[in-house]
Amino acid sequence: MSTITLEQALIMTQGALQYAQEVSAAPLTIAVLDNAGRLVSLQRQDGSALLRPDIAIGKAWGAIALGRSSRGLAQVAEARPGFMSAVNVMADGNIIPAAGGVLVRDADQKILGAIGISGDSPDVDEDCAVAGIKLTNLIADCT
């Protein structure tokens, strides 16, 4: 397996939505991208705000583009704001350095893609992403 399949993306999305319901999360938007940063699935709950799809995609895309979770990118942005700003300019502003973008890895630690979630707090977004990934027996990388 070299990338996330549509079936896996839909399982992740459903798992994330189930978890979101259990924790009474705000309406979410969930984007799943393959390892080349291409959109595989995008689901938006009723009531999810206008920019949430772009934010969810930006969290996942940034994780794939830089090889670390969007939480890790937030840490880089805090420690080295000039660097992250320059990288985001190079990426046409498409990187969202806030938790909720989680890399998806296989058993060999290869990146298969990423899931990005936006709608609640960054921590809740990330927890929902991890819950969805767990249902696929793939590895959630939040580092």
N, CA, C and O atoms as a GROMACS GRO file, in nm:
protein
  572
    1MET      N    1   0.084  -0.117   0.000
    1MET     CA    2   0.000   0.000   0.000
    1MET      C    3   0.089   0.124   0.000
    1MET      O    4   0.182   0.134   0.080
    2SER      N    5   0.062   0.216  -0.089
    2SER     CA    6   0.147   0.334  -0.097
    2SER      C    7   0.075   0.464  -0.064
    2SER      O    8   0.139   0.568  -0.046
    3THR      N    9  -0.057   0.460  -0.058
    3THR     CA   10  -0.132   0.582  -0.028
    3THR      C   11  -0.267   0.545   0.031
    3THR      O   12  -0.308   0.429   0.027
    4ILE      N   13  -0.335   0.642   0.085
    4ILE     CA   14  -0.467   0.620   0.144
    4ILE      C   15  -0.568   0.593   0.033
    4ILE      O   16  -0.569   0.662  -0.069
    5THR      N   17  -0.652   0.493   0.054
    5THR     CA   18  -0.759   0.463  -0.040
    5THR      C   19  -0.885   0.540   0.000
    5THR      O   20  -0.896   0.591   0.111
    6LEU      N   21  -0.979   0.547  -0.092
    6LEU     CA   22  -1.106   0.611  -0.061
    6LEU      C   23  -1.176   0.537   0.052
    6LEU      O   24  -1.233   0.599   0.141
    7GLU      N   25  -1.172   0.405   0.049
    7GLU     CA   26  -1.236   0.326   0.155
    7GLU      C   27  -1.177   0.362   0.292
    7GLU      O   28  -1.251   0.382   0.388
    8GLN      N   29  -1.045   0.369   0.300
    8GLN     CA   30  -0.981   0.406   0.427
    8GLN      C   31  -1.019   0.548   0.468
    8GLN      O   32  -1.045   0.575   0.586
    9ALA      N   33  -1.022   0.638   0.372
    9ALA     CA   34  -1.057   0.778   0.401
    9ALA      C   35  -1.198   0.787   0.459
    9ALA      O   36  -1.222   0.863   0.553
   10LEU      N   37  -1.289   0.711   0.403
   10LEU     CA   38  -1.427   0.715   0.452
   10LEU      C   39  -1.440   0.652   0.590
   10LEU      O   40  -1.518   0.699   0.673
   11ILE      N   41  -1.363   0.546   0.616
   11ILE     CA   42  -1.362   0.485   0.750
   11ILE      C   43  -1.307   0.584   0.851
   11ILE      O   44  -1.364   0.600   0.960
   12MET      N   45  -1.198   0.652   0.817
   12MET     CA   46  -1.140   0.752   0.906
   12MET      C   47  -1.240   0.863   0.936
   12MET      O   48  -1.257   0.904   1.051
   13THR      N   49  -1.305   0.909   0.832
   13THR     CA   50  -1.401   1.017   0.848
   13THR      C   51  -1.515   0.975   0.939
   13THR      O   52  -1.555   1.048   1.029
   14GLN      N   53  -1.568   0.856   0.914
   14GLN     CA   54  -1.679   0.807   0.997
   14GLN      C   55  -1.637   0.790   1.142
   14GLN      O   56  -1.711   0.825   1.234
   15GLY      N   57  -1.517   0.738   1.163
   15GLY     CA   58  -1.466   0.722   1.300
   15GLY      C   59  -1.447   0.856   1.369
   15GLY      O   60  -1.477   0.870   1.488
   16ALA      N   61  -1.396   0.953   1.296
   16ALA     CA   62  -1.378   1.087   1.353
   16ALA      C   63  -1.512   1.149   1.390
   16ALA      O   64  -1.525   1.211   1.495
   17LEU      N   65  -1.612   1.132   1.304
   17LEU     CA   66  -1.744   1.186   1.332
   17LEU      C   67  -1.810   1.117   1.451
   17LEU      O   68  -1.876   1.182   1.532
   18GLN      N   69  -1.791   0.986   1.462
   18GLN     CA   70  -1.844   0.912   1.577
   18GLN      C   71  -1.784   0.965   1.707
   18GLN      O   72  -1.856   0.993   1.803
   19TYR      N   73  -1.652   0.980   1.707
   19TYR     CA   74  -1.585   1.031   1.826
   19TYR      C   75  -1.631   1.173   1.856
   19TYR      O   76  -1.654   1.207   1.973
   20ALA      N   77  -1.645   1.254   1.755
   20ALA     CA   78  -1.690   1.392   1.773
   20ALA      C   79  -1.827   1.396   1.841
   20ALA      O   80  -1.852   1.480   1.927
   21GLN      N   81  -1.914   1.304   1.802
   21GLN     CA   82  -2.046   1.298   1.864
   21GLN      C   83  -2.035   1.258   2.011
   21GLN      O   84  -2.105   1.313   2.096
   22GLU      N   85  -1.946   1.163   2.041
   22GLU     CA   86  -1.927   1.117   2.179
   22GLU      C   87  -1.879   1.230   2.271
   22GLU      O   88  -1.916   1.235   2.388
   23VAL      N   89  -1.796   1.319   2.218
   23VAL     CA   90  -1.741   1.427   2.301
   23VAL      C   91  -1.815   1.560   2.281
   23VAL      O   92  -1.771   1.664   2.330
   24SER      N   93  -1.926   1.555   2.208
   24SER     CA   94  -2.008   1.675   2.182
   24SER      C   95  -1.927   1.787   2.118
   24SER      O   96  -1.936   1.903   2.158
   25ALA      N   97  -1.848   1.750   2.019
   25ALA     CA   98  -1.767   1.849   1.946
   25ALA      C   99  -1.857   1.942   1.864
   25ALA      O  100  -1.969   1.906   1.828
   26ALA      N  101  -1.805   2.058   1.836
   26ALA     CA  102  -1.871   2.151   1.744
   26ALA      C  103  -1.874   2.089   1.605
   26ALA      O  104  -1.799   1.994   1.579
   27PRO      N  105  -1.957   2.139   1.514
   27PRO     CA  106  -1.960   2.084   1.378
   27PRO      C  107  -1.822   2.088   1.312
   27PRO      O  108  -1.753   2.190   1.313
   28LEU      N  109  -1.785   1.974   1.255
   28LEU     CA  110  -1.650   1.958   1.199
   28LEU      C  111  -1.651   1.950   1.047
   28LEU      O  112  -1.752   1.917   0.984
   29THR      N  113  -1.536   1.980   0.991
   29THR     CA  114  -1.506   1.950   0.851
   29THR      C  115  -1.383   1.861   0.853
   29THR      O  116  -1.286   1.889   0.924
   30ILE      N  117  -1.388   1.754   0.775
   30ILE     CA  118  -1.281   1.654   0.774
   30ILE      C  119  -1.230   1.636   0.632
   30ILE      O  120  -1.305   1.604   0.540
   31ALA      N  121  -1.100   1.657   0.615
   31ALA     CA  122  -1.034   1.638   0.486
   31ALA      C  123  -0.932   1.526   0.498
   31ALA      O  124  -0.855   1.521   0.594
   32VAL      N  125  -0.933   1.436   0.402
   32VAL     CA  126  -0.832   1.330   0.396
   32VAL      C  127  -0.758   1.346   0.264
   32VAL      O  128  -0.818   1.349   0.157
   33LEU      N  129  -0.625   1.355   0.273
   33LEU     CA  130  -0.540   1.372   0.156
   33LEU      C  131  -0.449   1.252   0.140
   33LEU      O  132  -0.413   1.187   0.239
   34ASP      N  133  -0.413   1.221   0.016
   34ASP     CA  134  -0.318   1.112  -0.008
   34ASP      C  135  -0.176   1.163   0.014
   34ASP      O  136  -0.156   1.279   0.050
   35ASN      N  137  -0.078   1.076  -0.007
   35ASN     CA  138   0.060   1.114   0.024
   35ASN      C  139   0.119   1.216  -0.074
   35ASN      O  140   0.230   1.264  -0.052
   36ALA      N  141   0.048   1.249  -0.178
   36ALA     CA  142   0.091   1.355  -0.270
   36ALA      C  143   0.017   1.486  -0.242
   36ALA      O  144   0.033   1.584  -0.314
   37GLY      N  145  -0.064   1.487  -0.136
   37GLY     CA  146  -0.137   1.608  -0.100
   37GLY      C  147  -0.265   1.629  -0.178
   37GLY      O  148  -0.322   1.739  -0.175
   38ARG      N  149  -0.311   1.526  -0.247
   38ARG     CA  150  -0.436   1.538  -0.324
   38ARG      C  151  -0.555   1.496  -0.238
   38ARG      O  152  -0.546   1.401  -0.160
   39LEU      N  153  -0.664   1.567  -0.253
   39LEU     CA  154  -0.785   1.540  -0.176
   39LEU      C  155  -0.845   1.406  -0.214
   39LEU      O  156  -0.869   1.378  -0.331
   40VAL      N  157  -0.870   1.323  -0.113
   40VAL     CA  158  -0.937   1.194  -0.132
   40VAL      C  159  -1.082   1.205  -0.086
   40VAL      O  160  -1.172   1.152  -0.151
   41SER      N  161  -1.104   1.273   0.025
   41SER     CA  162  -1.239   1.286   0.081
   41SER      C  163  -1.250   1.417   0.157
   41SER      O  164  -1.156   1.460   0.224
   42LEU      N  165  -1.366   1.480   0.146
   42LEU     CA  166  -1.396   1.600   0.223
   42LEU      C  167  -1.541   1.591   0.269
   42LEU      O  168  -1.632   1.582   0.187
   43GLN      N  169  -1.560   1.593   0.400
   43GLN     CA  170  -1.694   1.588   0.457
   43GLN      C  171  -1.711   1.706   0.550
   43GLN      O  172  -1.623   1.737   0.630
   44ARG      N  173  -1.826   1.771   0.540
   44ARG     CA  174  -1.855   1.889   0.621
   44ARG      C  175  -1.987   1.868   0.692
   44ARG      O  176  -2.090   1.850   0.628
   45GLN      N  177  -1.984   1.871   0.825
   45GLN     CA  178  -2.107   1.856   0.901
   45GLN      C  179  -2.194   1.980   0.887
   45GLN      O  180  -2.145   2.090   0.865
   46ASP      N  181  -2.324   1.959   0.899
   46ASP     CA  182  -2.417   2.072   0.899
   46ASP      C  183  -2.373   2.170   1.006
   46ASP      O  184  -2.343   2.131   1.119
   47GLY      N  185  -2.370   2.296   0.972
   47GLY     CA  186  -2.334   2.400   1.068
   47GLY      C  187  -2.186   2.432   1.073
   47GLY      O  188  -2.145   2.522   1.146
   48SER      N  189  -2.106   2.358   0.998
   48SER     CA  190  -1.962   2.387   0.994
   48SER      C  191  -1.940   2.516   0.915
   48SER      O  192  -1.998   2.534   0.808
   49ALA      N  193  -1.858   2.603   0.968
   49ALA     CA  194  -1.841   2.737   0.911
   49ALA      C  195  -1.775   2.737   0.772
   49ALA      O  196  -1.712   2.639   0.732
   50LEU      N  197  -1.791   2.845   0.703
   50LEU     CA  198  -1.748   2.863   0.564
   50LEU      C  199  -1.603   2.828   0.537
   50LEU      O  200  -1.574   2.760   0.438
   51LEU      N  201  -1.511   2.872   0.621
   51LEU     CA  202  -1.368   2.849   0.595
   51LEU      C  203  -1.316   2.715   0.645
   51LEU      O  204  -1.201   2.681   0.620
   52ARG      N  205  -1.399   2.638   0.714
   52ARG     CA  206  -1.352   2.512   0.772
   52ARG      C  207  -1.294   2.415   0.669
   52ARG      O  208  -1.193   2.351   0.700
   53PRO      N  209  -1.351   2.399   0.550
   53PRO     CA  210  -1.287   2.309   0.454
   53PRO      C  211  -1.144   2.351   0.419
   53PRO      O  212  -1.055   2.267   0.412
   54ASP      N  213  -1.123   2.480   0.396
   54ASP     CA  214  -0.989   2.528   0.364
   54ASP      C  215  -0.892   2.506   0.480
   54ASP      O  216  -0.776   2.472   0.458
   55ILE      N  217  -0.940   2.526   0.602
   55ILE     CA  218  -0.855   2.506   0.719
   55ILE      C  219  -0.820   2.359   0.736
   55ILE      O  220  -0.704   2.326   0.761
   56ALA      N  221  -0.919   2.271   0.723
   56ALA     CA  222  -0.894   2.127   0.737
   56ALA      C  223  -0.794   2.079   0.631
   56ALA      O  224  -0.701   2.004   0.662
   57ILE      N  225  -0.813   2.122   0.508
   57ILE     CA  226  -0.719   2.085   0.401
   57ILE      C  227  -0.581   2.141   0.432
   57ILE      O  228  -0.481   2.072   0.413
   58GLY      N  229  -0.573   2.266   0.480
   58GLY     CA  230  -0.444   2.328   0.511
   58GLY      C  231  -0.370   2.257   0.622
   58GLY      O  232  -0.247   2.248   0.619
   59LYS      N  233  -0.443   2.206   0.721
   59LYS     CA  234  -0.378   2.129   0.828
   59LYS      C  235  -0.318   2.001   0.772
   59LYS      O  236  -0.202   1.969   0.800
   60ALA      N  237  -0.396   1.927   0.693
   60ALA     CA  238  -0.347   1.801   0.636
   60ALA      C  239  -0.237   1.825   0.533
   60ALA      O  240  -0.136   1.754   0.532
   61TRP      N  241  -0.255   1.924   0.447
   61TRP     CA  242  -0.157   1.951   0.341
   61TRP      C  243  -0.024   1.994   0.400
   61TRP      O  244   0.082   1.950   0.354
   62GLY      N  245  -0.028   2.080   0.501
   62GLY     CA  246   0.095   2.123   0.567
   62GLY      C  247   0.170   2.007   0.629
   62GLY      O  248   0.292   2.000   0.622
   63ALA      N  249   0.095   1.915   0.690
   63ALA     CA  250   0.157   1.797   0.751
   63ALA      C  251   0.229   1.714   0.645
   63ALA      O  252   0.343   1.671   0.666
   64ILE      N  253   0.164   1.692   0.533
   64ILE     CA  254   0.227   1.614   0.426
   64ILE      C  255   0.346   1.690   0.367
   64ILE      O  256   0.452   1.632   0.345
   65ALA      N  257   0.327   1.818   0.342
   65ALA     CA  258   0.432   1.898   0.278
   65ALA      C  259   0.560   1.903   0.360
   65ALA      O  260   0.670   1.906   0.304
   66LEU      N  261   0.547   1.904   0.493
   66LEU     CA  262   0.665   1.919   0.578
   66LEU      C  263   0.697   1.793   0.660
   66LEU      O  264   0.795   1.792   0.734
   67GLY      N  265   0.616   1.689   0.645
   67GLY     CA  266   0.649   1.561   0.708
   67GLY      C  267   0.633   1.556   0.858
   67GLY      O  268   0.697   1.476   0.925
   68ARG      N  269   0.546   1.643   0.912
   68ARG     CA  270   0.515   1.635   1.054
   68ARG      C  271   0.375   1.689   1.077
   68ARG      O  272   0.322   1.764   0.995
   69SER      N  273   0.315   1.650   1.187
   69SER     CA  274   0.177   1.689   1.214
   69SER      C  275   0.163   1.840   1.220
   69SER      O  276   0.261   1.913   1.237
   70SER      N  277   0.040   1.886   1.206
   70SER     CA  278   0.018   2.030   1.217
   70SER      C  279   0.042   2.078   1.360
   70SER      O  280   0.071   2.196   1.381
   71ARG      N  281   0.031   1.989   1.460
   71ARG     CA  282   0.071   2.025   1.597
   71ARG      C  283   0.221   2.053   1.600
   71ARG      O  284   0.266   2.152   1.658
   72GLY      N  285   0.298   1.966   1.535
   72GLY     CA  286   0.443   1.987   1.526
   72GLY      C  287   0.475   2.116   1.452
   72GLY      O  288   0.570   2.186   1.488
   73LEU      N  289   0.397   2.146   1.350
   73LEU     CA  290   0.419   2.271   1.276
   73LEU      C  291   0.387   2.392   1.363
   73LEU      O  292   0.453   2.496   1.351
   74ALA      N  293   0.288   2.380   1.450
   74ALA     CA  294   0.256   2.490   1.542
   74ALA      C  295   0.374   2.514   1.637
   74ALA      O  296   0.405   2.628   1.671
   75GLN      N  297   0.438   2.406   1.680
   75GLN     CA  298   0.554   2.419   1.767
   75GLN      C  299   0.670   2.487   1.693
   75GLN      O  300   0.741   2.570   1.751
   76VAL      N  301   0.688   2.451   1.567
   76VAL     CA  302   0.792   2.516   1.486
   76VAL      C  303   0.758   2.665   1.469
   76VAL      O  304   0.846   2.750   1.480
   77ALA      N  305   0.632   2.694   1.443
   77ALA     CA  306   0.590   2.834   1.424
   77ALA      C  307   0.615   2.917   1.549
   77ALA      O  308   0.651   3.034   1.540
   78GLU      N  309   0.596   2.855   1.665
   78GLU     CA  310   0.621   2.927   1.790
   78GLU      C  311   0.770   2.948   1.814
   78GLU      O  312   0.813   3.056   1.857
   79ALA      N  313   0.850   2.845   1.786
   79ALA     CA  314   0.994   2.853   1.811
   79ALA      C  315   1.068   2.932   1.704
   79ALA      O  316   1.166   3.001   1.733
   80ARG      N  317   1.021   2.923   1.580
   80ARG     CA  318   1.090   2.987   1.468
   80ARG      C  319   0.988   3.056   1.377
   80ARG      O  320   0.967   3.011   1.264
   81PRO      N  321   0.924   3.162   1.425
   81PRO     CA  322   0.817   3.225   1.348
   81PRO      C  323   0.860   3.275   1.211
   81PRO      O  324   0.783   3.267   1.115
   82GLY      N  325   0.981   3.326   1.200
   82GLY     CA  326   1.028   3.374   1.070
   82GLY      C  327   1.038   3.262   0.969
   82GLY      O  328   1.000   3.279   0.853
   83PHE      N  329   1.089   3.148   1.013
   83PHE     CA  330   1.100   3.033   0.924
   83PHE      C  331   0.962   2.986   0.878
   83PHE      O  332   0.940   2.967   0.758
   84MET      N  333   0.869   2.969   0.972
   84MET     CA  334   0.737   2.920   0.934
   84MET      C  335   0.666   3.019   0.845
   84MET      O  336   0.595   2.980   0.752
   85SER      N  337   0.684   3.146   0.871
   85SER     CA  338   0.624   3.248   0.786
   85SER      C  339   0.678   3.238   0.644
   85SER      O  340   0.602   3.246   0.547
   86ALA      N  341   0.810   3.222   0.632
   86ALA     CA  342   0.871   3.211   0.499
   86ALA      C  343   0.823   3.086   0.426
   86ALA      O  344   0.794   3.091   0.307
   87VAL      N  345   0.815   2.975   0.498
   87VAL     CA  346   0.768   2.850   0.436
   87VAL      C  347   0.623   2.867   0.391
   87VAL      O  348   0.587   2.821   0.283
   88ASN      N  349   0.542   2.931   0.473
   88ASN     CA  350   0.402   2.948   0.436
   88ASN      C  351   0.386   3.043   0.317
   88ASN      O  352   0.294   3.026   0.237
   89VAL      N  353   0.474   3.140   0.304
   89VAL     CA  354   0.473   3.225   0.184
   89VAL      C  355   0.506   3.140   0.062
   89VAL      O  356   0.440   3.152  -0.042
   90MET      N  357   0.608   3.055   0.074
   90MET     CA  358   0.644   2.965  -0.037
   90MET      C  359   0.528   2.874  -0.074
   90MET      O  360   0.512   2.836  -0.190
   91ALA      N  361   0.445   2.838   0.026
   91ALA     CA  362   0.332   2.747   0.005
   91ALA      C  363   0.203   2.823  -0.026
   91ALA      O  364   0.094   2.767  -0.016
   92ASP      N  365   0.216   2.949  -0.063
   92ASP     CA  366   0.100   3.032  -0.096
   92ASP      C  367  -0.002   3.039   0.017
   92ASP      O  368  -0.122   3.050  -0.008
   93GLY      N  369   0.046   3.033   0.142
   93GLY     CA  370  -0.043   3.045   0.257
   93GLY      C  371  -0.128   2.924   0.286
   93GLY      O  372  -0.225   2.933   0.360
   94ASN      N  373  -0.093   2.809   0.228
   94ASN     CA  374  -0.176   2.689   0.241
   94ASN      C  375  -0.146   2.603   0.362
   94ASN      O  376  -0.210   2.499   0.379
   95ILE      N  377  -0.052   2.642   0.448
   95ILE     CA  378  -0.018   2.564   0.566
   95ILE      C  379  -0.087   2.623   0.687
   95ILE      O  380  -0.077   2.743   0.713
   96ILE      N  381  -0.158   2.539   0.762
   96ILE     CA  382  -0.223   2.582   0.885
   96ILE      C  383  -0.152   2.516   1.002
   96ILE      O  384  -0.173   2.398   1.029
   97PRO      N  385  -0.067   2.591   1.074
   97PRO     CA  386   0.009   2.533   1.185
   97PRO      C  387  -0.070   2.535   1.316
   97PRO      O  388  -0.041   2.614   1.406
   98ALA      N  389  -0.168   2.447   1.325
   98ALA     CA  390  -0.248   2.429   1.447
   98ALA      C  391  -0.289   2.282   1.453
   98ALA      O  392  -0.316   2.222   1.349
   99ALA      N  393  -0.293   2.225   1.571
   99ALA     CA  394  -0.325   2.082   1.585
   99ALA      C  395  -0.455   2.049   1.514
   99ALA      O  396  -0.548   2.130   1.507
  100GLY      N  397  -0.460   1.926   1.462
  100GLY     CA  398  -0.577   1.880   1.388
  100GLY      C  399  -0.541   1.819   1.255
  100GLY      O  400  -0.626   1.760   1.188
  101GLY      N  401  -0.415   1.833   1.214
  101GLY     CA  402  -0.364   1.769   1.092
  101GLY      C  403  -0.270   1.657   1.134
  101GLY      O  404  -0.162   1.683   1.188
  102VAL      N  405  -0.309   1.533   1.109
  102VAL     CA  406  -0.236   1.417   1.158
  102VAL      C  407  -0.189   1.333   1.040
  102VAL      O  408  -0.267   1.298   0.952
  103LEU      N  409  -0.060   1.300   1.040
  103LEU     CA  410  -0.007   1.212   0.937
  103LEU      C  411  -0.058   1.070   0.958
  103LEU      O  412  -0.079   1.027   1.071
  104VAL      N  413  -0.079   1.000   0.848
  104VAL     CA  414  -0.121   0.860   0.852
  104VAL      C  415  -0.006   0.777   0.797
  104VAL      O  416   0.038   0.796   0.684
  105ARG      N  417   0.042   0.685   0.879
  105ARG     CA  418   0.157   0.601   0.842
  105ARG      C  419   0.117   0.454   0.840
  105ARG      O  420   0.023   0.413   0.907
  106ASP      N  421   0.192   0.376   0.760
  106ASP     CA  422   0.173   0.232   0.761
  106ASP      C  423   0.268   0.169   0.862
  106ASP      O  424   0.340   0.240   0.933
  107ALA      N  425   0.268   0.037   0.870
  107ALA     CA  426   0.351  -0.035   0.968
  107ALA      C  427   0.500  -0.011   0.946
  107ALA      O  428   0.579  -0.024   1.040
  108ASP      N  429   0.539   0.024   0.824
  108ASP     CA  430   0.680   0.053   0.793
  108ASP      C  431   0.713   0.201   0.814
  108ASP      O  432   0.822   0.246   0.778
  109GLN      N  433   0.620   0.276   0.870
  109GLN     CA  434   0.635   0.419   0.899
  109GLN      C  435   0.633   0.507   0.774
  109GLN      O  436   0.670   0.625   0.781
  110LYS      N  437   0.590   0.453   0.661
  110LYS     CA  438   0.577   0.534   0.540
  110LYS      C  439   0.451   0.620   0.551
  110LYS      O  440   0.348   0.574   0.599
  111ILE      N  441   0.462   0.744   0.506
  111ILE     CA  442   0.347   0.834   0.507
  111ILE      C  443   0.254   0.797   0.393
  111ILE      O  444   0.293   0.796   0.276
  112LEU      N  445   0.129   0.764   0.429
  112LEU     CA  446   0.027   0.731   0.330
  112LEU      C  447  -0.060   0.850   0.296
  112LEU      O  448  -0.126   0.852   0.192
  113GLY      N  449  -0.060   0.949   0.383
  113GLY     CA  450  -0.143   1.068   0.364
  113GLY      C  451  -0.162   1.137   0.497
  113GLY      O  452  -0.081   1.121   0.589
  114ALA      N  453  -0.268   1.215   0.506
  114ALA     CA  454  -0.298   1.286   0.630
  114ALA      C  455  -0.447   1.316   0.637
  114ALA      O  456  -0.516   1.324   0.536
  115ILE      N  457  -0.493   1.333   0.760
  115ILE     CA  458  -0.630   1.377   0.784
  115ILE      C  459  -0.621   1.512   0.853
  115ILE      O  460  -0.542   1.532   0.945
  116GLY      N  461  -0.704   1.604   0.809
  116GLY     CA  462  -0.710   1.736   0.870
  116GLY      C  463  -0.852   1.763   0.915
  116GLY      O  464  -0.947   1.741   0.839
  117ILE      N  465  -0.867   1.811   1.036
  117ILE     CA  466  -1.000   1.840   1.091
  117ILE      C  467  -1.002   1.980   1.147
  117ILE      O  468  -0.906   2.026   1.211
  118SER      N  469  -1.113   2.048   1.122
  118SER     CA  470  -1.133   2.183   1.174
  118SER      C  471  -1.277   2.200   1.217
  118SER      O  472  -1.369   2.149   1.152
  119GLY      N  473  -1.296   2.272   1.326
  119GLY     CA  474  -1.432   2.302   1.371
  119GLY      C  475  -1.442   2.322   1.520
  119GLY      O  476  -1.521   2.404   1.567
  120ASP      N  477  -1.362   2.248   1.596
  120ASP     CA  478  -1.361   2.262   1.741
  120ASP      C  479  -1.224   2.318   1.780
  120ASP      O  480  -1.156   2.378   1.697
  121SER      N  481  -1.184   2.298   1.904
  121SER     CA  482  -1.049   2.341   1.944
  121SER      C  483  -0.947   2.253   1.872
  121SER      O  484  -0.980   2.141   1.833
  122PRO      N  485  -0.825   2.301   1.854
  122PRO     CA  486  -0.724   2.218   1.788
  122PRO      C  487  -0.704   2.082   1.856
  122PRO      O  488  -0.685   1.981   1.787
  123ASP      N  489  -0.710   2.077   1.989
  123ASP     CA  490  -0.692   1.949   2.058
  123ASP      C  491  -0.805   1.852   2.028
  123ASP      O  492  -0.780   1.734   2.004
  124VAL      N  493  -0.928   1.900   2.028
  124VAL     CA  494  -1.043   1.814   1.996
  124VAL      C  495  -1.036   1.771   1.850
  124VAL      O  496  -1.061   1.655   1.818
  125ASP      N  497  -1.001   1.863   1.761
  125ASP     CA  498  -0.985   1.827   1.620
  125ASP      C  499  -0.886   1.712   1.606
  125ASP      O  500  -0.912   1.615   1.535
  126GLU      N  501  -0.772   1.723   1.674
  126GLU     CA  502  -0.670   1.619   1.666
  126GLU      C  503  -0.719   1.487   1.725
  126GLU      O  504  -0.696   1.381   1.667
  127ASP      N  505  -0.786   1.492   1.840
  127ASP     CA  506  -0.838   1.370   1.901
  127ASP      C  507  -0.935   1.298   1.807
  127ASP      O  508  -0.933   1.176   1.797
  128CYS      N  509  -1.018   1.373   1.738
  128CYS     CA  510  -1.112   1.314   1.642
  128CYS      C  511  -1.037   1.248   1.527
  128CYS      O  512  -1.074   1.140   1.482
  129ALA      N  513  -0.932   1.313   1.480
  129ALA     CA  514  -0.850   1.257   1.371
  129ALA      C  515  -0.787   1.125   1.413
  129ALA      O  516  -0.790   1.028   1.339
  130VAL      N  517  -0.731   1.123   1.532
  130VAL     CA  518  -0.666   1.000   1.582
  130VAL      C  519  -0.768   0.888   1.596
  130VAL      O  520  -0.740   0.774   1.560
  131ALA      N  521  -0.887   0.920   1.648
  131ALA     CA  522  -0.992   0.819   1.661
  131ALA      C  523  -1.029   0.759   1.526
  131ALA      O  524  -1.050   0.639   1.515
  132GLY      N  525  -1.037   0.843   1.425
  132GLY     CA  526  -1.069   0.793   1.291
  132GLY      C  527  -0.960   0.705   1.234
  132GLY      O  528  -0.989   0.601   1.175
  133ILE      N  529  -0.836   0.745   1.251
  133ILE     CA  530  -0.723   0.667   1.198
  133ILE      C  531  -0.718   0.530   1.264
  133ILE      O  532  -0.689   0.430   1.198
  134LYS      N  533  -0.745   0.524   1.394
  134LYS     CA  534  -0.738   0.397   1.468
  134LYS      C  535  -0.828   0.290   1.406
  134LYS      O  536  -0.796   0.172   1.411
  135LEU      N  537  -0.940   0.330   1.348
  135LEU     CA  538  -1.033   0.233   1.289
  135LEU      C  539  -0.978   0.167   1.164
  135LEU      O  540  -1.031   0.065   1.119
  136THR      N  541  -0.873   0.221   1.107
  136THR     CA  542  -0.814   0.164   0.984
  136THR      C  543  -0.696   0.074   1.014
  136THR      O  544  -0.641   0.012   0.922
  137ASN      N  545  -0.656   0.065   1.140
  137ASN     CA  546  -0.536  -0.010   1.180
  137ASN      C  547  -0.408   0.050   1.121
  137ASN      O  548  -0.307  -0.019   1.110
  138LEU      N  549  -0.414   0.177   1.084
  138LEU     CA  550  -0.294   0.249   1.042
  138LEU      C  551  -0.245   0.330   1.162
  138LEU      O  552  -0.308   0.328   1.267
  139ILE      N  553  -0.134   0.399   1.146
  139ILE     CA  554  -0.070   0.467   1.258
  139ILE      C  555  -0.092   0.618   1.247
  139ILE      O  556  -0.064   0.679   1.144
  140ALA      N  557  -0.142   0.676   1.356
  140ALA     CA  558  -0.160   0.821   1.365
  140ALA      C  559  -0.032   0.882   1.418
  140ALA      O  560   0.016   0.844   1.525
  141ASP      N  561   0.024   0.977   1.344
  141ASP     CA  562   0.149   1.044   1.384
  141ASP      C  563   0.117   1.190   1.415
  141ASP      O  564   0.098   1.271   1.325
  142CYS      N  565   0.112   1.222   1.544
  142CYS     CA  566   0.081   1.358   1.589
  142CYS      C  567   0.204   1.438   1.625
  142CYS      O  568   0.193   1.546   1.683
  143THR      N  569   0.323   1.388   1.592
  143THR     CA  570   0.446   1.457   1.632
  143THR      C  571   0.489   1.558   1.528
  143THR      O  572   0.590   1.626   1.546
   0.00000   0.00000   0.00000
